[in-house]
Amino acid sequence: MTTNAEVPVWALDLVHSSIGFTVRHLVVSKVRGKFGRFTGSILLDEHDLAATQVDVSIETASVDTGVEQRDNHLRSADFFDVEKHPAMIFKSTRVETKDGELRLHGNLTLHGVTRPVVLDVEYAGTQKDPWGGTRAGFSARTSLDRREFGLTWNQLLEAGGVAVGDKVDIDIEIEAVKQVPAAAAA
């Protein structure tokens, strides 16, 4: 088993990564969106995936559904309240590995509320890139109830139902680049 000092840090490649979401709208359709600005790192022990640690910060103001009016509403106090809560933060607490399946447990802080979440993760392995680096790939999915994070704004519909669904599906694609320790680069 390796120690934390030996576990390499992997930086998120923002050009080849995405954090998206899907939520029901008016009961009958789904709206998709993404966050354009985020940072993070992964301590990845390829020999002991259960020792992996993940930290990610997502700028809430970078929400993008492709509709400016809707994005501005999402940035308002009705939803993300980006003035008071400029970032949502995910910090992993443990990784479960069972029968080739990975479940990443962690705490998500959103809208000033911290709650545990579990992501189902597919680890695609590592690959040397054409520039001499090493990359790792991950796909992760989870669902959460936005009301648990204080995101409760809604509007009742005349025919029944609500304007915005409570369940939010999260879809994450990460490509990470192995960082060379400063001592090794010298």
SENUMAR-644788 format. One record per atom (N, C-alpha, C): x, y, z; residue in one letter; atom name; residue number from 1. Coordinates in pm, whole numbers. Last residue first. Example, Ala and Ser with C-alpha at 12.3 -4.5 7.8 and 13.67 -1.06 7.14 Angstrom:
[[1285, -225, 708], "s", "N", 2] [[1367, -106, 714], "s", "CA", 2] [[1290, 3, 787], "s", "C", 2] [[1319, -569, 780], "a", "N", 1] [[1230, -450, 780], "a", "CA", 1] [[1320, -330, 780], "a", "C", 1] 
END
This chain:
[[1252, 1901, -1149], "a", "N", 186] [[1378, 1978, -1143], "a", "CA", 186] [[1494, 1901, -1200], "a", "C", 186] [[1043, 1724, -1140], "a", "N", 185] [[1053, 1810, -1259], "a", "CA", 185] [[1185, 1884, -1262], "a", "C", 185] [[1058, 1609, -891], "a", "N", 184] [[1086, 1525, -1007], "a", "CA", 184] [[1107, 1607, -1134], "a", "C", 184] [[983, 1820, -728], "a", "N", 183] [[1116, 1761, -710], "a", "CA", 183] [[1156, 1678, -832], "a", "C", 183] [[716, 1866, -809], "a", "N", 182] [[819, 1968, -833], "a", "CA", 182] [[959, 1910, -824], "a", "C", 182] [[555, 1587, -969], "p", "N", 181] [[599, 1656, -848], "p", "CA", 181] [[713, 1751, -878], "p", "C", 181] [[336, 1622, -1234], "v", "N", 180] [[472, 1582, -1200], "v", "CA", 180] [[513, 1657, -1074], "v", "C", 180] [[4, 1506, -1243], "q", "N", 179] [[94, 1616, -1219], "q", "CA", 179] [[232, 1560, -1181], "q", "C", 179] [[-205, 1371, -1486], "k", "N", 178] [[-113, 1342, -1376], "k", "CA", 178] [[-11, 1454, -1365], "k", "C", 178] [[-515, 1502, -1559], "v", "N", 177] [[-376, 1494, -1601], "v", "CA", 177] [[-288, 1475, -1479], "v", "C", 177] [[-841, 1374, -1634], "a", "N", 176] [[-747, 1434, -1540], "a", "CA", 176] [[-604, 1407, -1587], "a", "C", 176] [[-1161, 1415, -1738], "e", "N", 175] [[-1029, 1373, -1785], "e", "CA", 175] [[-931, 1448, -1697], "e", "C", 175] [[-1489, 1335, -1656], "i", "N", 174] [[-1363, 1395, -1612], "i", "CA", 174] [[-1247, 1331, -1685], "i", "C", 174] [[-1822, 1402, -1658], "e", "N", 173] [[-1716, 1339, -1737], "e", "CA", 173] [[-1587, 1411, -1703], "e", "C", 173] [[-2127, 1361, -1494], "i", "N", 172] [[-1992, 1418, -1488], "i", "CA", 172] [[-1899, 1334, -1576], "i", "C", 172] [[-2448, 1449, -1424], "d", "N", 171] [[-2369, 1368, -1516], "d", "CA", 171] [[-2232, 1434, -1530], "d", "C", 171] [[-2727, 1436, -1214], "i", "N", 170] [[-2595, 1494, -1237], "i", "CA", 170] [[-2515, 1396, -1322], "i", "C", 170] [[-3064, 1516, -1194], "d", "N", 169] [[-2967, 1415, -1233], "d", "CA", 169] [[-2836, 1485, -1270], "d", "C", 169] [[-3276, 1616, -946], "v", "N", 168] [[-3177, 1666, -1041], "v", "CA", 168] [[-3078, 1553, -1068], "v", "C", 168] [[-3609, 1638, -845], "k", "N", 167] [[-3496, 1549, -869], "k", "CA", 167] [[-3406, 1609, -977], "k", "C", 167] [[-3808, 1829, -864], "d", "N", 166] [[-3722, 1828, -745], "d", "CA", 166] [[-3597, 1744, -765], "d", "C", 166] [[-3889, 2026, -1156], "g", "N", 165] [[-3881, 1901, -1081], "g", "CA", 165] [[-3787, 1913, -962], "g", "C", 165] [[-4074, 2318, -1194], "v", "N", 164] [[-3939, 2261, -1189], "v", "CA", 164] [[-3941, 2135, -1102], "v", "C", 164] [[-4354, 2363, -1194], "a", "N", 163] [[-4271, 2409, -1306], "a", "CA", 163] [[-4136, 2340, -1311], "a", "C", 163] [[-4570, 2089, -1100], "v", "N", 162] [[-4490, 2208, -1073], "v", "CA", 162] [[-4401, 2240, -1192], "v", "C", 162] [[-4914, 1967, -1092], "g", "N", 161] [[-4769, 1955, -1104], "g", "CA", 161] [[-4701, 2088, -1076], "g", "C", 161] [[-5197, 2100, -1265], "g", "N", 160] [[-5136, 2009, -1169], "g", "CA", 160] [[-4987, 1995, -1195], "g", "C", 160] [[-5282, 2296, -1431], "a", "N", 159] [[-5330, 2160, -1461], "a", "CA", 159] [[-5274, 2056, -1363], "a", "C", 159] [[-5143, 2518, -1326], "e", "N", 158] [[-5290, 2514, -1323], "e", "CA", 158] [[-5344, 2373, -1344], "e", "C", 158] [[-4860, 2451, -1127], "l", "N", 157] [[-4921, 2461, -1258], "l", "CA", 157] [[-5073, 2445, -1246], "l", "C", 157] [[-4665, 2635, -894], "l", "N", 156] [[-4769, 2536, -920], "l", "CA", 156] [[-4830, 2560, -1057], "l", "C", 156] [[-4323, 2678, -890], "q", "N", 155] [[-4448, 2741, -928], "q", "CA", 155] [[-4547, 2630, -959], "q", "C", 155] [[-4044, 2716, -666], "n", "N", 154] [[-4123, 2645, -764], "n", "CA", 154] [[-4249, 2725, -795], "n", "C", 154] [[-3755, 2697, -463], "w", "N", 153] [[-3843, 2778, -549], "w", "CA", 153] [[-3917, 2688, -647], "w", "C", 153] [[-3571, 2555, -311], "t", "N", 152] [[-3712, 2518, -302], "t", "CA", 152] [[-3806, 2597, -392], "t", "C", 152] [[-3295, 2462, -217], "l", "N", 151] [[-3338, 2513, -348], "l", "CA", 151] [[-3484, 2474, -367], "l", "C", 151] [[-3190, 2343, 8], "g", "N", 150] [[-3256, 2472, 23], "g", "CA", 150] [[-3298, 2536, -108], "g", "C", 150] [[-3107, 2090, -37], "f", "N", 149] [[-3004, 2194, -34], "f", "CA", 149] [[-3064, 2334, -26], "f", "C", 149] [[-3333, 1942, -61], "e", "N", 148] [[-3245, 1911, 52], "e", "CA", 148] [[-3132, 2012, 67], "e", "C", 148] [[-3434, 2023, -305], "r", "N", 147] [[-3494, 2080, -184], "r", "CA", 147] [[-3408, 2054, -61], "r", "C", 147] [[-3307, 1864, -494], "r", "N", 146] [[-3261, 2003, -477], "r", "CA", 146] [[-3316, 2066, -351], "r", "C", 146] [[-3200, 1553, -456], "d", "N", 145] [[-3323, 1629, -438], "d", "CA", 145] [[-3282, 1772, -405], "d", "C", 145] [[-2994, 1396, -703], "l", "N", 144] [[-3018, 1457, -573], "l", "CA", 144] [[-3150, 1530, -574], "l", "C", 144] [[-2804, 1137, -851], "s", "N", 143] [[-2926, 1218, -849], "s", "CA", 143] [[-2938, 1276, -711], "s", "C", 143] [[-2508, 1076, -1045], "t", "N", 142] [[-2586, 1071, -923], "t", "CA", 142] [[-2714, 1148, -944], "t", "C", 142] [[-2214, 956, -1207], "r", "N", 141] [[-2356, 995, -1210], "r", "CA", 141] [[-2414, 987, -1071], "r", "C", 141] [[-1914, 983, -1397], "a", "N", 140] [[-1984, 970, -1268], "a", "CA", 140] [[-2126, 1020, -1283], "a", "C", 140] [[-1623, 866, -1550], "s", "N", 139] [[-1761, 909, -1571], "s", "CA", 139] [[-1832, 887, -1438], "s", "C", 139] [[-1281, 937, -1607], "f", "N", 138] [[-1386, 897, -1515], "f", "CA", 138] [[-1520, 947, -1567], "f", "C", 138] [[-941, 880, -1698], "g", "N", 137] [[-1077, 916, -1734], "g", "CA", 137] [[-1178, 857, -1637], "g", "C", 137] [[-613, 1024, -1700], "a", "N", 136] [[-708, 927, -1646], "a", "CA", 136] [[-849, 975, -1680], "a", "C", 136] [[-294, 1058, -1862], "r", "N", 135] [[-431, 1102, -1835], "r", "CA", 135] [[-514, 987, -1781], "r", "C", 135] [[34, 1175, -1871], "t", "N", 134] [[-55, 1062, -1846], "t", "CA", 134] [[-191, 1116, -1806], "t", "C", 134] [[250, 1324, -2124], "g", "N", 133] [[179, 1317, -1996], "g", "CA", 133] [[97, 1190, -1984], "g", "C", 133] [[354, 1355, -2376], "g", "N", 132] [[439, 1298, -2273], "g", "CA", 132] [[376, 1288, -2135], "g", "C", 132] [[177, 1429, -2565], "w", "N", 131] [[266, 1532, -2516], "w", "CA", 131] [[354, 1485, -2401], "w", "C", 131] [[-11, 1235, -2627], "p", "N", 130] [[94, 1263, -2725], "p", "CA", 130] [[198, 1365, -2678], "p", "C", 130] [[-55, 1047, -2314], "d", "N", 129] [[-100, 1139, -2419], "d", "CA", 129] [[16, 1171, -2513], "d", "C", 129] [[-129, 726, -2187], "k", "N", 128] [[-25, 825, -2219], "k", "CA", 128] [[-81, 915, -2329], "k", "C", 128] [[-401, 660, -1972], "q", "N", 127] [[-348, 656, -2108], "q", "CA", 127] [[-238, 761, -2121], "q", "C", 127] [[-602, 469, -1741], "t", "N", 126] [[-508, 575, -1776], "t", "CA", 126] [[-455, 553, -1917], "t", "C", 126] [[-955, 407, -1670], "g", "N", 125] [[-813, 377, -1670], "g", "CA", 125] [[-729, 496, -1708], "g", "C", 125] [[-1216, 469, -1636], "a", "N", 124] [[-1178, 421, -1769], "a", "CA", 124] [[-1030, 387, -1778], "a", "C", 124] [[-1441, 409, -1390], "y", "N", 123] [[-1301, 446, -1408], "y", "CA", 123] [[-1255, 384, -1540], "y", "C", 123] [[-1748, 527, -1310], "e", "N", 122] [[-1681, 435, -1403], "e", "CA", 122] [[-1540, 490, -1423], "e", "C", 122] [[-1935, 566, -1016], "v", "N", 121] [[-1822, 607, -1098], "v", "CA", 121] [[-1775, 493, -1187], "v", "C", 121] [[-2198, 714, -857], "d", "N", 120] [[-2159, 590, -921], "d", "CA", 120] [[-2055, 627, -1026], "d", "C", 120] [[-2175, 909, -565], "l", "N", 119] [[-2167, 905, -711], "l", "CA", 119] [[-2128, 765, -756], "l", "C", 119] [[-2358, 1032, -301], "v", "N", 118] [[-2284, 916, -350], "v", "CA", 118] [[-2291, 918, -503], "v", "C", 118] [[-2347, 1284, -47], "v", "N", 117] [[-2392, 1235, -176], "v", "CA", 117] [[-2304, 1116, -216], "v", "C", 117] [[-2440, 1465, 248], "p", "N", 116] [[-2367, 1355, 184], "p", "CA", 116] [[-2431, 1318, 50], "p", "C", 116] [[-2445, 1824, 250], "r", "N", 115] [[-2513, 1695, 264], "r", "CA", 115] [[-2428, 1587, 198], "r", "C", 115] [[-2460, 2155, 350], "t", "N", 114] [[-2372, 2043, 322], "t", "CA", 114] [[-2445, 1913, 350], "t", "C", 114] [[-2564, 2465, 226], "v", "N", 113] [[-2605, 2342, 293], "v", "CA", 113] [[-2509, 2230, 251], "v", "C", 113] [[-2511, 2686, 71], "g", "N", 112] [[-2487, 2696, 214], "g", "CA", 112] [[-2524, 2573, 294], "g", "C", 112] [[-2549, 2601, -188], "h", "N", 111] [[-2644, 2697, -134], "h", "CA", 111] [[-2634, 2706, 19], "h", "C", 111] [[-2380, 2309, -117], "l", "N", 110] [[-2452, 2383, -220], "l", "CA", 110] [[-2551, 2474, -152], "l", "C", 110] [[-2144, 2074, -70], "t", "N", 109] [[-2194, 2198, -12], "t", "CA", 109] [[-2250, 2281, -125], "t", "C", 109] [[-2131, 1734, -35], "l", "N", 108] [[-2155, 1841, -131], "l", "CA", 108] [[-2211, 1960, -54], "l", "C", 108] [[-1913, 1482, 59], "n", "N", 107] [[-2002, 1588, 106], "n", "CA", 107] [[-2009, 1696, 0], "n", "C", 107] [[-1912, 1139, -61], "g", "N", 106] [[-1855, 1268, -26], "g", "CA", 106] [[-1960, 1363, 26], "g", "C", 106] [[-1821, 838, -223], "h", "N", 105] [[-1899, 905, -119], "h", "CA", 105] [[-1832, 1038, -89], "h", "C", 105] [[-1830, 668, -513], "l", "N", 104] [[-1757, 776, -447], "l", "CA", 104] [[-1851, 848, -351], "l", "C", 104] [[-1808, 346, -604], "r", "N", 103] [[-1905, 443, -549], "r", "CA", 103] [[-1825, 543, -468], "r", "C", 103] [[-1742, 129, -870], "l", "N", 102] [[-1690, 230, -777], "l", "CA", 102] [[-1805, 319, -732], "l", "C", 102] [[-1725, -216, -953], "e", "N", 101] [[-1804, -94, -944], "e", "CA", 101] [[-1741, 1, -841], "e", "C", 101] [[-1590, -454, -936], "g", "N", 100] [[-1555, -363, -1044], "g", "CA", 100] [[-1633, -233, -1046], "g", "C", 100] [[-1696, -559, -695], "d", "N", 99] [[-1724, -623, -823], "d", "CA", 99] [[-1699, -530, -942], "d", "C", 99] [[-1652, -259, -538], "k", "N", 98] [[-1715, -390, -524], "k", "CA", 98] [[-1749, -442, -663], "k", "C", 98] [[-1533, 0, -348], "t", "N", 97] [[-1508, -79, -469], "t", "CA", 97] [[-1567, -217, -445], "t", "C", 97] [[-1596, 322, -233], "e", "N", 96] [[-1631, 180, -222], "e", "CA", 96] [[-1597, 114, -355], "e", "C", 96] [[-1422, 582, -86], "v", "N", 95] [[-1455, 515, -211], "v", "CA", 95] [[-1485, 370, -181], "v", "C", 95] [[-1490, 879, 109], "r", "N", 94] [[-1443, 742, 92], "r", "CA", 94] [[-1487, 690, -45], "r", "C", 94] [[-1523, 1151, 86], "t", "N", 93] [[-1497, 1097, 219], "t", "CA", 93] [[-1449, 953, 213], "t", "C", 93] [[-1459, 1435, -126], "s", "N", 92] [[-1486, 1293, -105], "s", "CA", 92] [[-1453, 1253, 38], "s", "C", 92] [[-1625, 1731, -160], "k", "N", 91] [[-1506, 1670, -100], "k", "CA", 91] [[-1539, 1524, -70], "k", "C", 91] [[-1743, 1992, -357], "f", "N", 90] [[-1753, 1848, -329], "f", "CA", 90] [[-1620, 1801, -274], "f", "C", 90] [[-1912, 2299, -348], "i", "N", 89] [[-1789, 2226, -319], "i", "CA", 89] [[-1821, 2079, -295], "i", "C", 89] [[-2013, 2575, -534], "m", "N", 88] [[-2054, 2452, -467], "m", "CA", 88] [[-1927, 2367, -459], "m", "C", 88] [[-1986, 2931, -498], "a", "N", 87] [[-1933, 2800, -538], "a", "CA", 87] [[-2008, 2688, -468], "a", "C", 87] [[-2110, 3164, -411], "p", "N", 86] [[-2045, 3164, -542], "p", "CA", 86] [[-1992, 3028, -588], "p", "C", 86] [[-2353, 3258, -247], "h", "N", 85] [[-2297, 3123, -258], "h", "CA", 85] [[-2229, 3107, -394], "h", "C", 85] [[-2434, 3522, -268], "k", "N", 84] [[-2406, 3467, -135], "k", "CA", 84] [[-2331, 3335, -141], "k", "C", 84] [[-2451, 3545, -547], "e", "N", 83] [[-2387, 3652, -468], "e", "CA", 83] [[-2347, 3601, -330], "e", "C", 83] [[-2596, 3325, -636], "v", "N", 82] [[-2452, 3327, -658], "v", "CA", 82] [[-2380, 3439, -583], "v", "C", 82] [[-2836, 3165, -587], "d", "N", 81] [[-2799, 3284, -511], "d", "CA", 81] [[-2648, 3305, -514], "d", "C", 81] [[-2955, 2941, -707], "f", "N", 80] [[-2818, 2931, -656], "f", "CA", 80] [[-2775, 3049, -569], "f", "C", 80] [[-3270, 3048, -671], "f", "N", 79] [[-3200, 2920, -688], "f", "CA", 79] [[-3061, 2926, -625], "f", "C", 79] [[-3362, 3297, -601], "d", "N", 78] [[-3460, 3189, -611], "d", "CA", 78] [[-3393, 3051, -619], "d", "C", 78] [[-3150, 3472, -626], "a", "N", 77] [[-3178, 3420, -491], "a", "CA", 77] [[-3284, 3310, -493], "a", "C", 77] [[-3008, 3374, -951], "s", "N", 76] [[-3075, 3463, -855], "s", "CA", 76] [[-3095, 3395, -720], "s", "C", 76] [[-2922, 3194, -1137], "r", "N", 75] [[-2819, 3264, -1058], "r", "CA", 75] [[-2879, 3349, -946], "r", "C", 75] [[-3161, 3118, -1256], "l", "N", 74] [[-3088, 3019, -1177], "l", "CA", 74] [[-2980, 3084, -1090], "l", "C", 74] [[-3214, 3355, -1395], "h", "N", 73] [[-3303, 3314, -1287], "h", "CA", 73] [[-3233, 3212, -1197], "h", "C", 73] [[-3006, 3345, -1582], "n", "N", 72] [[-3010, 3456, -1486], "n", "CA", 72] [[-3102, 3423, -1368], "n", "C", 72] [[-3089, 3117, -1723], "d", "N", 71] [[-2961, 3116, -1650], "d", "CA", 71] [[-2956, 3227, -1546], "d", "C", 71] [[-3327, 3212, -1838], "r", "N", 70] [[-3332, 3103, -1742], "r", "CA", 70] [[-3204, 3098, -1659], "r", "C", 70] [[-3217, 3410, -2008], "q", "N", 69] [[-3317, 3446, -1907], "q", "CA", 69] [[-3326, 3338, -1798], "q", "C", 69] [[-3040, 3257, -2175], "e", "N", 68] [[-2990, 3360, -2085], "e", "CA", 68] [[-3090, 3396, -1974], "e", "C", 68] [[-3010, 2930, -2233], "v", "N", 67] [[-3115, 3034, -2235], "v", "CA", 67] [[-3078, 3138, -2130], "v", "C", 67] [[-2819, 2741, -2193], "g", "N", 66] [[-2838, 2787, -2330], "g", "CA", 66] [[-2946, 2893, -2345], "g", "C", 66] [[-2763, 2691, -1940], "t", "N", 65] [[-2865, 2604, -1999], "t", "CA", 65] [[-2891, 2641, -2145], "t", "C", 65] [[-2509, 2719, -1723], "d", "N", 64] [[-2542, 2749, -1863], "d", "CA", 64] [[-2641, 2645, -1914], "d", "C", 64] [[-2335, 2859, -1449], "v", "N", 63] [[-2444, 2774, -1496], "v", "CA", 63] [[-2485, 2818, -1636], "v", "C", 63] [[-2143, 3009, -1329], "s", "N", 62] [[-2111, 2958, -1462], "s", "CA", 62] [[-2219, 2865, -1517], "s", "C", 62] [[-2209, 3069, -1072], "a", "N", 61] [[-2244, 3169, -1173], "a", "CA", 61] [[-2217, 3120, -1315], "a", "C", 61] [[-2094, 2861, -928], "t", "N", 60] [[-2237, 2856, -955], "t", "CA", 60] [[-2279, 2957, -1062], "t", "C", 60] [[-1806, 2691, -989], "e", "N", 59] [[-1859, 2828, -983], "e", "CA", 59] [[-2006, 2825, -1022], "e", "C", 59] [[-1707, 2423, -794], "i", "N", 58] [[-1781, 2462, -914], "i", "CA", 58] [[-1836, 2602, -895], "i", "C", 58] [[-1442, 2229, -688], "s", "N", 57] [[-1515, 2353, -663], "s", "CA", 57] [[-1576, 2399, -795], "s", "C", 57] [[-1349, 1914, -555], "v", "N", 56] [[-1392, 1992, -672], "v", "CA", 56] [[-1468, 2115, -624], "v", "C", 56] [[-1147, 1647, -469], "d", "N", 55] [[-1192, 1780, -426], "d", "CA", 55] [[-1226, 1860, -550], "d", "C", 55] [[-1102, 1310, -378], "v", "N", 54] [[-1145, 1405, -480], "v", "CA", 54] [[-1192, 1534, -414], "v", "C", 54] [[-894, 1026, -338], "q", "N", 53] [[-957, 1145, -277], "q", "CA", 53] [[-985, 1247, -386], "q", "C", 53] [[-856, 672, -316], "t", "N", 52] [[-871, 793, -396], "t", "CA", 52] [[-942, 903, -317], "t", "C", 52] [[-842, 427, -201], "a", "N", 51] [[-770, 536, -134], "a", "CA", 51] [[-783, 669, -208], "a", "C", 51] [[-962, 251, -369], "a", "N", 50] [[-1036, 288, -248], "a", "CA", 50] [[-969, 401, -172], "a", "C", 50] [[-769, 189, -557], "l", "N", 49] [[-870, 290, -591], "l", "CA", 49] [[-950, 335, -470], "l", "C", 49] [[-473, 113, -554], "d", "N", 48] [[-570, 105, -445], "d", "CA", 48] [[-675, 214, -465], "d", "C", 48] [[-330, 161, -777], "h", "N", 47] [[-319, 27, -720], "h", "CA", 47] [[-418, 5, -606], "h", "C", 47] [[-364, 428, -834], "e", "N", 46] [[-412, 330, -932], "e", "CA", 46] [[-410, 187, -879], "e", "C", 46] [[-465, 669, -645], "d", "N", 45] [[-374, 556, -629], "d", "CA", 45] [[-427, 446, -720], "d", "C", 45] [[-510, 1000, -685], "l", "N", 44] [[-548, 871, -742], "l", "CA", 44] [[-437, 771, -723], "l", "C", 44] [[-650, 1276, -587], "l", "N", 43] [[-538, 1193, -541], "l", "CA", 43] [[-576, 1052, -581], "l", "C", 43] [[-755, 1528, -795], "i", "N", 42] [[-781, 1390, -755], "i", "CA", 42] [[-650, 1332, -706], "i", "C", 42] [[-900, 1854, -800], "s", "N", 41] [[-787, 1762, -806], "s", "CA", 41] [[-831, 1626, -754], "s", "C", 41] [[-1042, 2144, -965], "g", "N", 40] [[-1038, 2030, -875], "g", "CA", 40] [[-914, 1947, -893], "g", "C", 40] [[-1284, 2380, -1079], "t", "N", 39] [[-1146, 2338, -1056], "t", "CA", 39] [[-1150, 2217, -965], "t", "C", 39] [[-1498, 2526, -1326], "f", "N", 38] [[-1476, 2446, -1206], "f", "CA", 38] [[-1328, 2411, -1198], "f", "C", 38] [[-1732, 2661, -1538], "r", "N", 37] [[-1607, 2688, -1465], "r", "CA", 37] [[-1603, 2606, -1337], "r", "C", 37] [[-1973, 2582, -1653], "g", "N", 36] [[-1858, 2606, -1739], "g", "CA", 36] [[-1727, 2628, -1667], "g", "C", 36] [[-2211, 2342, -1601], "f", "N", 35] [[-2133, 2446, -1534], "f", "CA", 35] [[-2003, 2460, -1612], "f", "C", 35] [[-2522, 2289, -1777], "k", "N", 34] [[-2385, 2254, -1738], "k", "CA", 34] [[-2324, 2371, -1662], "k", "C", 34] [[-2841, 2135, -1853], "g", "N", 33] [[-2750, 2247, -1832], "g", "CA", 33] [[-2614, 2195, -1792], "g", "C", 33] [[-3162, 2057, -1980], "r", "N", 32] [[-3023, 2020, -1953], "r", "CA", 32] [[-2941, 2146, -1937], "r", "C", 32] [[-3490, 1978, -1894], "v", "N", 31] [[-3396, 2084, -1928], "v", "CA", 31] [[-3257, 2035, -1890], "v", "C", 31] [[-3754, 1774, -2013], "k", "N", 30] [[-3634, 1790, -1931], "k", "CA", 30] [[-3550, 1904, -1986], "k", "C", 30] [[-4118, 1764, -1982], "s", "N", 29] [[-3992, 1765, -2056], "s", "CA", 29] [[-3875, 1779, -1958], "s", "C", 29] [[-4347, 1761, -1821], "v", "N", 28] [[-4347, 1686, -1946], "v", "CA", 28] [[-4214, 1682, -2021], "v", "C", 28] [[-4331, 1922, -1590], "v", "N", 27] [[-4370, 1782, -1578], "v", "CA", 27] [[-4342, 1701, -1705], "v", "C", 27] [[-4197, 2162, -1625], "l", "N", 26] [[-4341, 2157, -1654], "l", "CA", 26] [[-4393, 2013, -1662], "l", "C", 26] [[-3901, 1986, -1642], "h", "N", 25] [[-3962, 2118, -1658], "h", "CA", 25] [[-4107, 2099, -1700], "h", "C", 25] [[-3653, 1799, -1462], "r", "N", 24] [[-3784, 1808, -1528], "r", "CA", 24] [[-3834, 1951, -1531], "r", "C", 24] [[-3305, 1830, -1531], "v", "N", 23] [[-3416, 1844, -1437], "v", "CA", 23] [[-3546, 1854, -1518], "v", "C", 23] [[-2962, 1752, -1541], "t", "N", 22] [[-3091, 1743, -1608], "t", "CA", 22] [[-3199, 1751, -1502], "t", "C", 22] [[-2622, 1867, -1578], "f", "N", 21] [[-2739, 1830, -1499], "f", "CA", 21] [[-2862, 1826, -1588], "f", "C", 21] [[-2259, 1831, -1588], "g", "N", 20] [[-2390, 1866, -1640], "g", "CA", 20] [[-2502, 1819, -1548], "g", "C", 20] [[-1940, 1901, -1634], "i", "N", 19] [[-2031, 1876, -1523], "i", "CA", 19] [[-2168, 1925, -1568], "i", "C", 19] [[-1658, 1777, -1814], "s", "N", 18] [[-1785, 1849, -1809], "s", "CA", 18] [[-1864, 1807, -1685], "s", "C", 18] [[-1339, 1796, -1982], "s", "N", 17] [[-1424, 1755, -1870], "s", "CA", 17] [[-1553, 1835, -1874], "s", "C", 17] [[-1147, 1898, -2148], "h", "N", 16] [[-1200, 1766, -2179], "h", "CA", 16] [[-1285, 1710, -2065], "h", "C", 16] [[-1075, 2140, -2044], "v", "N", 15] [[-1113, 2136, -2185], "v", "CA", 15] [[-1183, 2004, -2219], "v", "C", 15] [[-990, 2087, -1787], "l", "N", 14] [[-1118, 2154, -1805], "l", "CA", 14] [[-1168, 2152, -1950], "l", "C", 14] [[-863, 1834, -1636], "d", "N", 13] [[-843, 1897, -1767], "d", "CA", 13] [[-978, 1958, -1804], "d", "C", 13] [[-777, 1834, -1298], "l", "N", 12] [[-884, 1823, -1396], "l", "CA", 12] [[-845, 1897, -1523], "l", "C", 12] [[-475, 1673, -1194], "a", "N", 11] [[-553, 1796, -1212], "a", "CA", 11] [[-661, 1774, -1318], "a", "C", 11] [[-373, 1444, -958], "w", "N", 10] [[-421, 1457, -1096], "w", "CA", 10] [[-507, 1582, -1102], "w", "C", 10] [[-101, 1350, -763], "v", "N", 9] [[-214, 1441, -779], "v", "CA", 9] [[-246, 1450, -928], "v", "C", 9] [[6, 1023, -656], "p", "N", 8] [[13, 1141, -741], "p", "CA", 8] [[-118, 1222, -741], "p", "C", 8] [[118, 911, -351], "v", "N", 7] [[2, 910, -440], "v", "CA", 7] [[4, 1038, -525], "v", "C", 7] [[319, 940, -167], "e", "N", 6] [[352, 872, -291], "e", "CA", 6] [[238, 874, -393], "e", "C", 6] [[198, 1059, 49], "a", "N", 5] [[310, 1131, -11], "a", "CA", 5] [[347, 1071, -146], "a", "C", 5] [[18, 863, 129], "n", "N", 4] [[-33, 982, 60], "n", "CA", 4] [[77, 1059, -9], "n", "C", 4] [[171, 544, 47], "t", "N", 3] [[135, 651, 140], "t", "CA", 3] [[85, 769, 60], "t", "C", 3] [[50, 225, -76], "t", "N", 2] [[128, 348, -85], "t", "CA", 2] [[83, 448, 19], "t", "C", 2] [[85, -119, 0], "m", "N", 1] [[0, 0, 0], "m", "CA", 1] [[88, 124, 0], "m", "C", 1] 
END
